[in-house]
Amino acid sequence: MKILLTGIHGQVGSAISRRLPSYATVLAPPRSELDLADLVAVRKWMHQEQPDLVINAAAYTAVDKAEQEPDVAFLLNAELPHCLSQCLAEWQGALVHYSTDYVFDGTRIQGGYTEDEPPHPLGIYGKSKRQGEVLLMESEAPVLIFRTSWVYSLHGRNFLKTMLKLGQERDELRIVNDQWGAPTWAGSIAEATIAVLQKVLTDGLPVNAAVRPYSGLYHMTNGGSTSWYSFTQRIFEQCRYTTHLVPISSAEYPSPVIRPANSRLDNGKLARTFEVRLPDWEVALDQCLSGLSGNSE
Ligand SMILES: NC(=O)c1ccc[n+]([C@@H]2O[C@H](COP(=O)([O-])OP(=O)(O)OC[C@H]3O[C@@H](n4cnc5c(N)ncnc54)[C@H](OP(=O)(O)O)[C@@H]3O)[C@@H](O)[C@H]2O)c1
């Protein structure tokens, strides 16, 4: 099986690259070799290589900056996955794609959003990711779309890395305490993705035929939920940082984009369909932080 993995240097892409089975031929051109914003080059590359499966971990993920760069955000988050799926349909391939809790406005009062609840994104990033979902759901190639949330790892730019740095520099930090969601370790997303693929691709069918019955949206986050403030408390406890943490409201932390207050995603469909469950967020955080003393994740 030939797999194209995009976004190899991103959080999720790099975690996946470390876990892909050795029987697969994995092609993972970095940006310097294939600019994914150049759809002509992407089409040419796809036709040359004709991968059976594309795992699209590349995306435009700068939530605030997207407000100034809507064209680039829509190109990477909507047109690129659409282009990949159109190519894959030509040779019976399949796509794995990632989306986000930011397709919702976060006004749900309690519990987590299910896959069949109507999205209502608040900013350009969420709108561009939602547009990607819509285009993929209409596409001919089968696609597994995994919506995740609050992604972090020891690799790349993310909330955990920022807190690990600020915790060493500051005596006091003010952290938002009225947004709720599941911090999700990129390693857990990678493990769950591989587990789903192992389940789906076991019976010797061509990739396209094997994935088609499962084609659709799935929520994939670590279990449980917390606020950014409580997440930070846990990070600092585990790292024995003594920085004083002050809980604040979103209104006290102005940003160009309103973040969903309730980012919780219900993972029931993933568990029912594939028997795949991600660890609770506290367990995943410990797994990730154990990498501080050893491996690079
Ligand atoms: N981060 C989160 O909190 C979060 C939350 C919910 C959902 N998600 C979704 O999860 C998925 C993975 O996110 P992530 O956090 O792993 O993203 P990330 O760390 O920002 O990585 C994105 C990757 O996309 C690549 N990329 C962007 N534009 C490119 C271009 N023009 N050509 C080639 N490569 C390009 C980047 O390449 P470079 O390394 O060269 O920059 C990078 O490797 C995305 O679909 C994202 O929307 C993320």
The ligand as an SDF file (V2000), in Angstrom:
LIG
                    3D

 48 52  0  0  0  0  0  0  0  0999 V2000
   -3.8330   22.4140   16.4910 N   0  0  0  0  0  0  0  0  0  0  0  0
   -5.0340   22.2710   17.0590 C   0  0  0  0  0  0  0  0  0  0  0  0
   -5.2730   22.6840   18.1870 O   0  0  0  0  0  0  0  0  0  0  0  0
   -6.1350   21.5760   16.3040 C   0  0  0  0  0  0  0  0  0  0  0  0
   -7.4110   21.4910   16.9040 C   0  0  0  0  0  0  0  0  0  0  0  0
   -8.4270   20.8400   16.2180 C   0  0  0  0  0  0  0  0  0  0  0  0
   -8.1820   20.2800   14.9690 C   0  0  0  0  0  0  0  0  0  0  0  0
   -6.9460   20.3880   14.4120 N   0  0  0  0  0  0  0  0  0  0  0  0
   -6.7300   19.8150   13.0680 C   0  0  0  0  0  0  0  0  0  0  0  0
   -5.8150   18.7440   13.1840 O   0  0  0  0  0  0  0  0  0  0  0  0
   -5.0350   18.6440   11.9870 C   0  0  0  0  0  0  0  0  0  0  0  0
   -3.5630   18.6290   12.3260 C   0  0  0  0  0  0  0  0  0  0  0  0
   -3.2580   19.8470   13.0080 O   0  0  0  0  0  0  0  0  0  0  0  0
   -1.8190   20.1320   13.6350 P   0  0  0  0  0  0  0  0  0  0  0  0
   -2.0190   20.8350   14.9220 O   0  0  0  0  0  0  0  0  0  0  0  0
   -0.9800   18.9000   13.5700 O   0  0  0  0  0  0  0  0  0  0  0  0
   -1.2650   21.1990   12.5690 O   0  0  0  0  0  0  0  0  0  0  0  0
    0.1640   21.8850   12.5270 P   0  0  0  0  0  0  0  0  0  0  0  0
    1.0400   21.3940   13.6280 O   0  0  0  0  0  0  0  0  0  0  0  0
   -0.0770   23.3560   12.3700 O   0  0  0  0  0  0  0  0  0  0  0  0
    0.7720   21.3140   11.1600 O   0  0  0  0  0  0  0  0  0  0  0  0
    0.2410   21.6790    9.9330 C   0  0  0  0  0  0  0  0  0  0  0  0
    1.1390   21.1370    8.8580 C   0  0  0  0  0  0  0  0  0  0  0  0
    0.6340   21.5920    7.5960 O   0  0  0  0  0  0  0  0  0  0  0  0
    1.7410   21.9400    6.8110 C   0  0  0  0  0  0  0  0  0  0  0  0
    1.4120   22.9240    5.7990 N   0  0  0  0  0  0  0  0  0  0  0  0
    0.6680   24.0400    5.9330 C   0  0  0  0  0  0  0  0  0  0  0  0
    0.6630   24.7210    4.7710 N   0  0  0  0  0  0  0  0  0  0  0  0
    1.4280   24.0140    3.9000 C   0  0  0  0  0  0  0  0  0  0  0  0
    1.8240   24.1840    2.5460 C   0  0  0  0  0  0  0  0  0  0  0  0
    1.4250   25.2590    1.8460 N   0  0  0  0  0  0  0  0  0  0  0  0
    2.5980   23.2390    1.9730 N   0  0  0  0  0  0  0  0  0  0  0  0
    3.0250   22.1700    2.6650 C   0  0  0  0  0  0  0  0  0  0  0  0
    2.6980   21.9410    3.9480 N   0  0  0  0  0  0  0  0  0  0  0  0
    1.9060   22.8580    4.5580 C   0  0  0  0  0  0  0  0  0  0  0  0
    2.7250   22.5490    7.7790 C   0  0  0  0  0  0  0  0  0  0  0  0
    3.9770   22.5390    7.1750 O   0  0  0  0  0  0  0  0  0  0  0  0
    5.2480   23.3040    7.8220 P   0  0  0  0  0  0  0  0  0  0  0  0
    5.7160   22.3850    8.8970 O   0  0  0  0  0  0  0  0  0  0  0  0
    6.1810   23.4180    6.6820 O   0  0  0  0  0  0  0  0  0  0  0  0
    4.7190   24.6180    8.3310 O   0  0  0  0  0  0  0  0  0  0  0  0
    2.5950   21.5980    8.9520 C   0  0  0  0  0  0  0  0  0  0  0  0
    3.4380   20.4920    8.7980 O   0  0  0  0  0  0  0  0  0  0  0  0
   -5.4700   19.8230   11.1070 C   0  0  0  0  0  0  0  0  0  0  0  0
   -6.4460   19.3910   10.1890 O   0  0  0  0  0  0  0  0  0  0  0  0
   -6.1010   20.7920   12.0930 C   0  0  0  0  0  0  0  0  0  0  0  0
   -7.0610   21.6280   11.4720 O   0  0  0  0  0  0  0  0  0  0  0  0
   -5.9020   21.0040   15.0480 C   0  0  0  0  0  0  0  0  0  0  0  0
  1  2  1  0
  2  3  2  0
  2  4  1  0
  4  5  1  0
  4 48  2  0
  5  6  2  0
  6  7  1  0
  7  8  2  0
  8  9  1  0
  8 48  1  0
  9 10  1  0
  9 46  1  0
 10 11  1  0
 11 12  1  0
 11 44  1  0
 12 13  1  0
 13 14  1  0
 14 15  2  0
 14 16  1  0
 14 17  1  0
 17 18  1  0
 18 19  2  0
 18 20  1  0
 18 21  1  0
 21 22  1  0
 22 23  1  0
 23 24  1  0
 23 42  1  0
 24 25  1  0
 25 26  1  0
 25 36  1  0
 26 27  1  0
 26 35  1  0
 27 28  2  0
 28 29  1  0
 29 30  1  0
 29 35  2  0
 30 31  1  0
 30 32  2  0
 32 33  1  0
 33 34  2  0
 34 35  1  0
 36 37  1  0
 36 42  1  0
 37 38  1  0
 38 39  2  0
 38 40  1  0
 38 41  1  0
 42 43  1  0
 44 45  1  0
 44 46  1  0
 46 47  1  0
M  CHG  2   8   1  16  -1
M  END
$$$$
